[in-house]
Structures are given as C-alpha cells and as structure tokens.
Amino acid sequence: MPRASGQSRAAAIPPRIELALLREAGGLRLAISDSGRRLGDVPPHQLFAPFFTTKKGGQGIGLLFVREVLNRHGFPYRLAPDGAGDTCFDIWLPAPAA
C-alpha cells in the first residue's frame, strides 16, 4: 500500500511487543517492550494518574490498577520510554524458593 505524502518509513512498520524473563541478582525481571510509541511526550508523573489516558475512548484505569496490584504484592516496577521511543515496563520478582 503506498504511503501518504510525508509519511515516514518508520510509521509503516507495525508495532511490536516483546516479553523477556531475565535472571538478575536476587530474582527475576519481567521486561515488556512496546514499539507502539503510545507514551509520546507524557510526563512520567502522569502515567499512573487516575483517569489519564493516551487512547481515544480510554478510561485511564489500566495502569492505575496494575500499579495497585504490584504495590500490594511488593513488586518493584519501572515504566518509561526508552531513547528510541519504545515503552519499557519492567517488573522485578523475587527468586523462586528452592
């Protein structure tokens, strides 16, 4: 399909989501990367704000709910864009009992 005038080649590449489970000192890290550029220029303090959304028709409760579950279980996390514009969500889990 031809691209519209001025549309970049990068815009024609479909978004990808990658999952990785990595061993780290003291446990595991679940790393999730999304190339959909959904965070854009959103300030980090707004990401978990109630009813804040970047989606048309979004309700703004998804990340708020995820944060609440992670906090109640004591799992550290990080959600931020990387230098390439991808969204990276990392969750650290304790090492399984031997």
N, C-alpha and C positions, 0 to 999 in steps of 0.2 A: 504494500500500500504506500503511495507516495506521501511524503511528509509535507505538512503545510509550510509555506514560505517562512523562513526564520526559525523553524523548529530544529533544535539541536539533535544530533545523532544520539546523544545520551538519553534524551527524552523518549526515543523509540525503543529502548531496551526495557523489557518488562522487569518490574521489581522482583527481588528475590529475598527469601527468608532463610537464614542459616541458623542451625542449632548445633551447639558443641557442648559436651560434658568433659571438663578438664580437671585432672588431678592437680591439686595445689597443696601446699603445706597446711595441714590441719583439716583438709576436707576436699570438697569438690566445688567447681564453679560451673553453673549452667550459664552459657553465653548465648544470647539470642541477638542476631543482627538482621535488620530490615533495611533494604536499599530503597524503600518507597519514599524517602525524604519527607515523611509526614510531620516531623518536628519543625522543619524550616528554621525560622528565627525565634522560636518560642523560648522565652527566658526559663531557665531550669526551675525557678520557684513556682512557676505556673503549671508544671506538668502534672502534679498531683492535686491541684486545686479542685474543689468540688464544682461540678457543672462546667468546667472548662473543657472545650473540645476543639479539635482542628478539623473535624469531619462535618460535612454538611449533614444536618439531621442527627448529629451525635448528641448523646445525653451527658457526657462528661463524668461518668461514674466508674468506668472500667479501670483506669489506673488507680483511682482512689480506693476501689475495692481490693485490687492486687496489693497495694501498699499496706492496707489494713491487715490482710492475711499474713503477709511477710512479717510485719511488725509483731503481730500476736504470736507468731511461731519463733521469733527471734532470729530471723534470717536477714543478714545484711544484703543490701542491693545497691545497684547504681543504674540509672537511666540517663543517657546523654547522647547527643550526636557525636560522631567521630569527625575527624578532619575532612573526610570525603563526603559528608552529608548523610551517611547511613545512621540509623538509630541503633544504639547498642544498649541492651538490657542485660546486666549481669546479676546473678543471684548466687550467693555463697551458701553452701550446705555443709553441715558437719560430716566428718568421715564416718562411714558405716561402722557399727560395732563389730569387732572381730569375733 
